[in-house]
Amino acid sequence: MTQLVAGVDSSTQSCKVTIRDAATGAVVREGRAAHPDGTSVDPRRWWDALGTAVADAGGLTDVGAVAIAGQQHGMVALDADGHVVRDALLWNDVRSADAAAQMVEEIGRESWVARTGLVPVASFTGTKLRWLRDAEPDNAGRVAAVALPHDWLSWRLRGYGPADESPLGPDLDALATDASDASGTAYWDPVRREYDPDLFELALGRPMRVAGSEPTADTVVVPRVVAHDEAMGTLDVEVALPNGAVAPAGLVVAAGLGDNAGAALGLGLAPGDIAVSLGTSGTVFGVTATEVLDPSGTVAGFADGTGSRLPIVTTLNAARVLEVIGGLLGVDHDALGELALQAPAGADGLVLVPYFVGERTPNRPDATASLLGMTPGTTDRPHLARAAVEGMLCALADGLAAVEGAGVTVSRLLLIGGAARNEAVRTVAAQVFGRDVLIPEPGEYVASGAARQATWALTGALPSWDIATTTVPADPHPEVLEQYRAAAR
């Protein structure tokens, strides 16, 4: 009898659900639903989208286990009754940039790297708590627990929440997370694999306690960290999701994980494999068994979803760049790619530095985009399209160089994400990165990683699912990256 598992990718833009054969990884059915735009969102909109996506995927009644992978760093603040205190600040909300700078100044970059594997920037949860403490003290005083998006969704899926919305009520001590997502908070140590209470208090100004530990006065609950191969729990009751979907009693809810750790697990990355992901934002990440410490803060030393490390570099601007320039030119991604291939490598000196919404790497939250090298010969549609593709990829090539500079071996480079399906993006990637680029078959790899983890929790073994790839041969054009770096200084 076929055993089914479900993986969820609750990303910035949407919720995707994939239901797979646990033995082979074959996709049985899928569903999706949109998330609202913006950098702050009412988490209940994610819960609504999860219900819609589950219903669109044909439900969970025949599924044995589920895991949720979610966008990292988002601040979900709950009061004592399980209600959301305010809209969640997402990873791409930069209002906490000043708070991040203050926190770095208070204990120093070296101390942050030694204790958390990262240097705070506006993206991380801890900086958003500091912003909340300073900007909205009344709301900060109401906070009884702090969760991340995937923690909160898993908690709701397991039947917890406000008393009038859930069968099990507001049990904050039932909150749980995994190491990969906890490591993006800026108050969790991926080496000792435990929270740093002093850093949490530095952020919110109040002490923390881990869910399930002895209650003490005026503490704020943080989710307990579940092992990557274990489950948060098994449903004792049927849980009603929005839009008519249900999670049946007996469903195993696995630990879940952060989205990039989910993609790494979905791709089956091994040491030496590096993935470049082209979503709205961009990421460069890989798996290594060794500790990664980057005093510059460019590379964050997160945990992965298997017990290893996930060094990662993140940019705020990736496929967003193609959307902006495509909108300006009145074309979709495919047509933008066709235009880009009409111009030569380097776009005859036209360079787009694509900081449209500020930037996280480098840490320039207030930056704006720039277009340099405009002449009568370069100010046309093909050159602008080419500059957009090159600017997006050059920013990530700098990320790859930082990962290598942190001591991570790069043997294979994989290109994933919606923009990786564009022929121009593939062609330019082989030029900018100067190495063979592997393109995995199209798929929802974050959701696939969550489904692999769900199988692990259900069966006790991490499955091996085959993935087909195509190779774009290296075609080095170092001048493209050189002119970009000169423009982006």
Disulfide bonds with the S-S distance in Angstrom:
none
